[in-house]
Amino acid sequence: MKHLLFLNKYFYKYKWWIVPGVFFVIISNISGVIPAQVIGHAFNLITENIEIYRLFDGFERQQVIYDIFSYSLFYFGTLVLILYLIRGLFLFFMRQTLILMSRHIEFDMKNEIYAHYQELSLGFYRRNNTGDLMNRATEDVNRVRMYVGPAIMYAINTLVLFLLIVSSMYSVNPKLATFCLLPLPVMVIIIYYVNTQINNKSEQIQEQLSRLSSFVQERFSGIRVIKSYVREDYTRKIFAGESDDYKSNAMSLVRVQALFYPTMLLLVGLSTILTVYVGGEQVLEGSITAGNIAEFIVYVNQLTFPVTMLGWVTTLIQRAAASQKRINEFLELQPDIRSGNISLGELSGNINFDKVSFTYQDTGIEALKDISFDIGAGQFVAIIGRTGSGKSTLANLIMRMYDADRGQISIDGEPLPGINLNSFRNQVGFVPQEVFLFSDNIRNNIAFGLDKVTDAEIETAARNAAVYHNIMDFELKFDTMLGERGITLSGGQKQRVSIARALIKEPKILIFDDCLSAVDTRTEEEILNNLGNVMKGKTSILIAHRISTIRKADKIIVLEDGKITEQGTHDELIELHGIYEEMFQNQLLEEENKSL
């Protein structure tokens, strides 16, 4: 239960929903208990008046007795109806306060979790899978909502109703009350046991359903690969096996539930039999009336539902505590990257790396080792190296997706950790190596980085990214909807839309992380020529594999195994006869072989 203490702040926030909710619970239950007493009086009235009516058999007054008897029954019937209407009205008010409060808490929790997810650093997302993040924000929050709403409502309702009924029963006849309540402890134990079984089996079903959903999602995403390798029958068999496991768990749950309700009815029936038997003896002794037996039978039936709910509420609380524990695990995490307070205003674009080293904590791989270099404002700098040399890590450090383990990165002379992240990133255009487009139209994907943007600006960015003509070939042009992760477009088109998204910001620093690999040489040259015009006087960093892409760079930095081995212009690096020249010669040979 300690994990559920986190919810106290929400209970305090919505205290003026809880207080009237509890009041409505009390009133509704009082309105539910009084009819049993009215029914008891009505039953006594019937038995007594029938005897009186028979005594006046053959007399004129018999009709008067009959009229009085009919009027009394109508009065008691109307009173019971009014009381149940009042109960129904206050039950409505109870749900409108407590259940609506739970929905407000659910809304607040989801917003808090999502906002916290947004604050956490990139490393957090490397360590956790998307499905788990989504489950904590949806399924776990829903379980907590069931605790703050239905569980609390039924717990209060059960407690109030139990106290009212038991006190009423003992006020009439303690002995009969004791015998009536004898089966209830057995019922509570059975309910708790069965609900635990139901909960465990429900958990197994939920886990199996998650596996089934993950399997289907992954196979649909990789449908091209499945069809290419003709593995439809193979995946169908796996799906059938997973579905069979799900069916087996579901059938097991149904069997437990099928035994539960007959057992409850049996115990309620036993309680009713005890009430009639012991109550009958009490009537013969003159301790109670026949109406009291009817009253007790109503009480027993009224207690059945709350006692059944007791086991269900216990299960809800257990599940909510487990879910809240999972939610708290992430909410208690602090972001690795915290924004500084220095606002630089408009960036000049000077970047300095001074003996920077970085190791990925989750893998232990040392990606960069003692890196030092300077990039002047307005320079076009290229970074090249073999796969795994640390190029993308360097780009992520400039964007401050991670913090360096050692050394210092400075922007315009200020240490990067001290700079306000929002003001800095708003002036940086970043095109990642793994292009991600949203399931939205092309227009909104290009304009994603800005709040307000004109159609002319979107078209200009598309032209500069050499994707405008491709977009105009589509029937809906810029309103063309993209599939999941931009699947509607080809690899080169996705890269160019991503470049347009960065260019429309008119950034002071532009970083390309090997984002031209999927375009042909002609398109690449067009993009670079456009960038030359767009980025005049602004800092550009281009990470690439093809040397043809970076030959005109003001400075080329060569990375090898996380270290800078060479740096300079294209001509200067060729004269060094080192790694750069070797890569250059290898790429020339590849191009010659392709042309043959």
N, C-alpha and C positions, 0 to 999 in steps of 0.2 A: 504493500500500500504506500510505501514511502515515495515511490515514483509518481503516484497520483497527486502528491502534494504540489507538484508543478501547476496543477489546475486551480489552485486556491485563488490565484490572481484573477482568473476569469469568473470564479464564483463571487469574488468581491465586486468585480466590475458589473456583474448582472444581479446583484443582491436584491434589487427592487423587482426582479422577475421571480426570484426564489421565494421571497416572503409572501407575496399574494398567492403563489403557486401552492405553498404549504397550507395556507388558509383555505384555498379551494378544495384541497384534498380532505381536510378535516370536515368541512361543511358537506361535501359529497358523501362521505362515509357515514356521517350522522344521519343524513337523509336516506342512506341505504340500510341502516340498522333499525330505525324506528318502524318501518313497515312490518318487520317481523313481529314486533310487539302489537301492532295494529291487527295483524292477521291472527295472533293469539287471542285477542279480545273478540274479534269477529267469530272465531271458531267457538269460543265459549258462548257467545250470543246465540249462535245457531243451535247448539245442543240444548241450551236452557229454554229458548223460545219454542223449539219443537215440542218439548214436554208441556209447556204452558198452552200451546196451540191445541194439543190433544186433550187437555183438561177441559177446554171450552167447546169441545165437540158437541154440536147440536144447539149451541147458544149463539145469539146475535153478536155478542162481543168477540166471537172468534174472528170475524172479518176485521175488527179494530186491531186485534193482536197481529193479524196477518199484515195489515197496513204498516203498523209500527215496525214489525220485523223487516218488511221490504225496505222501508225508509232507512232503517239502521244499516242494512247491508249496502244500500246505495251510498250512504254516507261514508262507511268504512272503505268501500271500493273506490270512491272518489278521492278520499284522503290518501290511500295507497298510490293511486295514479299521480296525484299532485306531488307526493314525496319523491316518486321515481322520476318525474319530470324535473324536479329541482335537482335531484342527483345527476341526471343526464346533463342538465345545464352547467352545473359546477364541474362535472367531468370534462366538459368541453372547455371551460375556462382553465382547468388544470392543464390540459394538453396545450392550450394556446399560450400558456406561460412557460411551463417547464420544457416541453418539447421544442418550442420556438427558441427558448434560451439555448438549448443544445445545438440548434442549427447555427445560431450566432457564434457560439464558441467554436464550432467546426469551421466556420468561415474565418474567424480570427486565427485559429491554429494553422490552417492551410496557408494563409497569407504570411504568418510568422515563419513557418518552415520554408516557404518558397523564398522569402526575403533573405533568410539566413543562408540558404543554398547559394543565392546569388553572391553573397559576401565571401563564401569560402573559396580558397585558392584552387588553381588548376591541379595541383598535386592531389587534392581531395578527390577529384573526379577520375584521376588515374587509378586510385586505390579502391574505388567503389563502382559497382556496375549500375547502369541506368535503371534496370528493373527493380533493384533494391531501393534506390532513391525514390522511385515512383510509389512503391508499396508503402513506404513510411509516410508519404504525403497523402495517400489516398486510403488504402485498406486499414492501416494502423490508426489514422485519424478517425475513420468511420467507427472503429471499435471503441475508441475513446468517447466518441459522440454517443454511442449506445450506453455508455456508463453515465455521462453527465446528463443524459435525457431520460430514456426509458428506465434504466437501472435505478437511478435515484428516485424517479417518480413512483415506480412500483414498490421500492423499498419503503418509502414514506407511507404510501397507500397501505401496504401490508401491515406495517407497524401500527398505524392508527386504527385500521379496521380490526386487527387482532385484539388490541387493547379494549376497543369499544364492545366487541362481541363477547370476549371472555368475561369482562366485568358485568355485562348484562346477564350472561348465563349464570354466573355465580351469585348474582343478586337474587335470581329466581330460586335456584336449588343447587347448592354446591355438589351434592352427590351425583345428580344427573349430569351436571357440567363436567365433572371429572371423567365419568364413563364416556361421554360424548367425545372428549378430547383424547382419549386413550390411543386411537389409531394415528393421531396426528404426528407424534414423534417418529413412528415407523415410516410414515409417509415422507417426512422431511429427510430421513436417512436415505430412503430409496430414491427420492428425487435428486438428492445431492450426488449419490453414486451414479445414477443414470445420466444426469447432466454432465458429470465428469467424463463418462464414456462418450456421450454425444459430442462434447467439446474436443476430446482427443481425436475422435474420428473425423470431426469437422476440420480440424487442423490438417489431418492427413489428406483430406479431400482438397483443401485449399492449396497445400503444397503440390499435390498432383496436378491440380488445375493450373498452377503457375508454370509447372514444367511443360504441360500441354500447350499453354499459350505461348511460352518462349519458343518451343519447338516449331509451332505453326508460324510465328512471326519471323523466325530465322529462315525457315524454308521459303516463305513467300518473298523475303528480301533476296534470297539467293536462287530464285526460280530460274534465272538464266543458266546458272551453273548446273542445276539439276537437269534441265532439259538438254544442255550440251553433252552431259555425260550419261544421258538416258537412265537416270536413277529414280524415275517416278515411282516404279513398283517398289523399290527398296524403301523410299521415304514413306510410301503408303503403308507398308508393313510395320514400320517403326511407329507411325501414328496410330495404327490399329492396336498395337501393343500398349501404348501409353493410354489410349482410350479405354482399353480393357481393364487396366489397373484402376483408372478413375471410376469405371462402372462397378468394379468389385468393392471399392471403398464406399461408394454411394449406396450399394445394396446392403452392406454391413450396417451402415447408419440407419437405413430404413428398418431393418430387423430390430434394432435396439428401440427405435421410436415406436414400432408396432407393439412391443411388449409394455411400453411405458404407460400408455393411456388406459388399457384394460386394467392394469395394476392399480392405477389411481381410482378408477371407477369401483373396483373391488373394495378398496379401503374406505371410500366414501359410503359405499353400500353397507359395509360393516359398521361404520359409525352410526348410520341411520337405524340399523337393526338394534344396536345397543340403546340408542335413544328411545325407540319404541318399546323395547322390552323393559328397560329399567324405568322409563317414564310411565309405562302401564302400571307397574307395581306401585309407583309413587301416587298415581291417580287413585288406585284402589285403597291406598293408605290415607288418602285425602290430603297429602302434602302439596300436590300441585293439581292443576286442572288439565283437561284434555287439550285446551288451547295452548297451554305451555309446551306440550309435546310438538304441536304444529310450529310453534315459535322456535323451538330448538332445532327442528328439521331444517327450517329456513336458515338458521345460523350456521348449521353444518355445511349446507350448500354454499353459503356465502364465504365460508372459510376455505373451501376447496381451491378456488382460483388463486387467492393470495399465497397459500402454502405452496401450490405448484410454481407460482412466480418466484418464490423464495430460492428454489434451486436454480432457476434460470438467471435470477439477478446475481447469485453467487458466481455463476459461470461468466456472466458479463463483466463482473468486477475483475475476475482473474484474467480474462482476456484483455481487458483495458489496461490493467497494470503491466502485463507483458508488452503490449503495444506502446504504452507510454514510456517504458524503459528503452525501447528501440528508438523512439522519437527523441528522448532526452540525450541519447548517446551522440546524436548528430548536433542537436541544439547546443550542447555543452562544448562542442568543438569550436576553437577560435581560429580565424583565418591566419594562414601563414604570412600573407601579404597584407600589411596595414598601410593605409594611405597616409602620406605626410601632410604637413601644413603649408609648405612653400608653394605659392602660386607664381609661376614664371611669366604669366601673361602670354604674349605671342612668342613662340619658340623661334630661335635662330637656327637650331639644328646641329649644334656642336655636340659630338658624342665622344666620350673618352672611356676606355677600358684600362684600368691600372691593376695588373697582376691578378686577374679574375680567374677563380676556379669554381667549378660547380660539379656536385655529385647528386644523382637521383637517389632519393632516400628509399624508394620502394624497391629499386633493383641493385643499388650499391655501385652502379656504373659511374665512373668519373668521366663526365662528358667533356669538360673543358679544364685545361691545366695551365695556370699562370699566363693567361692571355692579356696582352697589352697592345693597344693601338689607338689612334686618333682619327676621327672623321670630322672634317671641317664643314662649316655651314655651306650648304649648296653643292656639296660634292656628290658625285655619282660613284658609289663604292660597290664593288662586287666581291662576293665571298664564294669560294669554290673549294671543293674537296671531295674525296671519295665518300661513299655511303658509311654513316656512323662516325664521321669525323667531327661532328659537333656543330654543324651549320645551323640546324633548326633550333638547337639549344641556345645558340648565340642570339638568334632573333627573339626567342621567348624571354631572354634576360633583358634585352633592350625594351621590350614591351612590359617588363616587370611582371610576367606571369609567374616567375620564380625569383627568389633573391639569391645572389651569389653566396657561396660558402665563405670565400676569402676574396680579398681585393675590393675594389670600388668602381662602380659605374657612375659617370657624371653626365648630366645633360645641361648644356650651357653653363658649365662650371659648378652646378649644384649636384650634390650626391642624390642619386635616383631615389633611395628610400625616403628622403625628406620631402620629395615633391608630391603635390596633390595629384593622386592618380587620375581622377576624372578630368581635370584640366589638361593633364599630359596626354592621356589616351585620346581625348577629343581632337588633338592636333596631330595624331599619328594615324596613317593609313596602313593597315596590315592585311596582307593577302596570304593566308596560311597555305601550307603544302597540301593539307587535306581539305579540299573545298567543301563547304557546307552551305547549301541553299535551303530556304524554308519552303514548306508546302503552301505557297502563296503565289501571286502572279509575279511576272518578271519586274514590273514597275516597282512594287513594294520591296522586292529583294534588292534592287539597286539602291532604292532610297532608304534602306534600313537604318543607316547610321545617322540620319537627320530627322528632326521633327517636322520641318517644313521644307518642301522642295517643289520646284516647278517642273512641268513636263519638258521644258527646254533644257533644264539642267540634267535631267535624266537622259535625254537624247544625246546631249554632248558627251556625257560620261560613257554612254554606250559606243559612240563613235570613237572616242579615244581608246577604248578597250577593244576596238575592231570587232564588235559583236552586233552593231546596229543593223547591218544588212541581214544577218541571220535572223534577228528578231522580226524584221519587217516581212520576212518570208512566211512567218506564222500567220494563220488566219486571224487570230485575235491580237497579233502584234505584242505590244507591251502588257496587254491584259491576259496573255496566255498563262494559264495556271500550270505550275510545276508540280510534278509528283513528289513523293517522299524523297528527301535529300536531293531534289532537282533531277530525278531520274528521267524526266521528259527530254532533257538536253543531253548532248554528247559531252564527252570529257573536256574537249577544248572549249565548247560553248560555256560549260559551267565555270571553267577557270576564268574566262573573259568576263562573264557576268560578275564574278567575285572581284575582278580587277576594277570593273566599273563601280562597284559598291564602295571600293576604297577611294577611287579618284573623285567621286562626287563630293566627298568631304573637303576637297582642296587642302590636303594635309600639309603640314610643314616638314614632316618626316614620313617617307613612304618606304615600307619594307615589303619586299616580294620574297616569299619563301618557296623557291623552286616552283613558281606558279605558271611557268610557260612550257612545262615539259610536255603537255598534251596538245600543243598547237604546232602547226607546221612552220617551217623556216620563214616563209613569206609573211604569214600572219604575225609571227614573232617580230619580224623586222618592222612591220607596220605599227605594232603596239609600241615598240621601243622608240620609233620616230615620233609618235604621238606623245609619249612620255617625255621625250626630250623637250618638247614645247611646253607641256603642262607643268613640268617640274623644274623649270628654269629658276635658279636661285634658291631651290629647296633641296633638302638632303634626301638622297635616294640610296637604298641598300637593296641590292639584288643578289639573292642566293640562287645559284644555278649549277647545272651539271655540264651544259654545253658551253664551250669556250667561245663559240661564235656569238653567243648572247652577250658576252661581257667584254669583248675586245676594246670597246670605246670607253670603258670605265676610267675614271680619274685615278682610281686605286683598286688593285685586286689583292685580296687577302687569301692565301692558300692555307687551308687547315688540313692537318694530318694527325689522326689519333688524338684529337682534342688540343693540339698545339699549333701555333702559327709557325709554319716552316719557311714561308716566303711572303713578301708583299712588295707591291710596286705596280707600274703600268704594265701593259701587255708586252711591249718591247723590252722593258727592263727584265721581266721575268723570263722571257725567251733567252736572253743573253746569259742568265744564270745557269742554264742547262741543268735545271733541277726537276722537281716533281711536276711543275706547271708545264714545262716543255714536253715532258714525257706524256702527260695527259693530252696536250695539244696534238702531238704526233699520232697518238693512238686514235684520236677522234678524226684526224685527217684520213687515216687509213680506213676507218669505218665508213666515212663518206665516199671514199673512192670505191670500196667494195660494193656499196649500195648502188652506185652509178653504173657498175659493170653489168 
